[in-house]
Amino acid sequence: MSTESIPVLMGRVGAHKLHSMYDSRELTKNARVAFEAKWYNQTDPALPEAERLKRAAHLRQEHFARMALASALSRSAKKSKG
């Protein structure tokens, strides 16, 4: 066993202990709310609520589409080198 895997194993033990004691959805609730607010706050406050929510969803989808594109381009570049 290498020394690099000890911190990983310690993290796994801690994660399993934490999730055995608490509901995972409750642990991440504040982070999820903040993540969604990030997109909502980028929309025009003058718009009606329903439209702001719709546009926030599109901003989130755009973000993940850009990440997927960057990942695909990176994999393609690595493939062509190797």
PAFIKE-252089 format. One record per residue (C-alpha): residue in three letters; chain; x, y, z. Coordinates in steps of 0.05 Angstrom, whole numbers. Each point is the difference from the previous one (the first is absolute). Layout:
! residues N
  residu  chaine       u       v       w
     ala       A       X       Y       Z
...
END
This chain:
! residues 82
  residu  chaine       u       v       w
     met       A       0       0       0
     ser       A      28      68     -18
     thr       A      -3      59      47
     glu       A     -45      37     -50
     ser       A     -57     -48      12
     ile       A      -1      11      76
     pro       A     -32      70      -5
     val       A     -50     -27     -50
     leu       A     -19     -57      45
     met       A      -5      47      60
     gly       A     -46      44     -41
     arg       A     -44     -59     -18
     val       A      -5     -21      73
     gly       A     -20      70      19
     ala       A     -50       6     -56
     his       A     -34     -65      18
     lys       A      -2      20      73
     leu       A     -31      67     -17
     his       A     -52     -30     -47
     ser       A     -18     -53      51
     met       A     -18      55      49
     tyr       A     -34      52     -44
     asp       A     -45       4     -61
     ser       A      43      17     -61
     arg       A     -53      47     -28
     glu       A      -1      40      65
     leu       A      76       4       1
     thr       A       2      31     -69
     lys       A     -63      42       3
     asn       A      34      67      10
     ala       A      49     -14     -56
     arg       A     -55     -19     -48
     val       A     -40      63      17
     ala       A      62      43     -11
     phe       A      15     -35     -66
     glu       A     -69      13     -27
     ala       A       2      72      25
     lys       A      63      11     -40
     trp       A     -38      -8     -66
     tyr       A     -63      36      24
     asn       A      41      61      22
     gln       A      28       7     -70
     thr       A     -69      11     -30
     asp       A     -35      67      -8
     pro       A     -36      18      65
     ala       A     -52      38     -40
     leu       A     -26     -64     -31
     pro       A     -59     -39      29
     glu       A      19     -56      49
     ala       A     -18     -56     -48
     glu       A      42      30     -56
     arg       A      59      10      47
     leu       A      -3     -73      21
     lys       A      -4     -22     -73
     arg       A      60      42     -19
     ala       A      39     -23      61
     ala       A     -11     -72     -22
     his       A      27      18     -69
     leu       A      61      33      30
     arg       A      14     -63      41
     gln       A      -9     -44     -62
     glu       A      46      45     -40
     his       A      53      -6      54
     phe       A      -1     -76       0
     ala       A      -3      -2     -77
     arg       A      63      43      -2
     met       A      34     -47      50
     ala       A     -19     -60     -42
     leu       A      27      33     -63
     ala       A      66      17      34
     ser       A       6     -71      25
     ala       A     -14     -29     -68
     leu       A      50      46     -33
     ser       A      52     -19      52
     arg       A     -11     -74     -10
     ser       A       3       8     -75
     ala       A      66      38       5
     lys       A      30     -53      45
     lys       A     -24     -55     -47
     ser       A      32      33     -61
     lys       A      67       8      37
     gly       A       3     -72      24
END
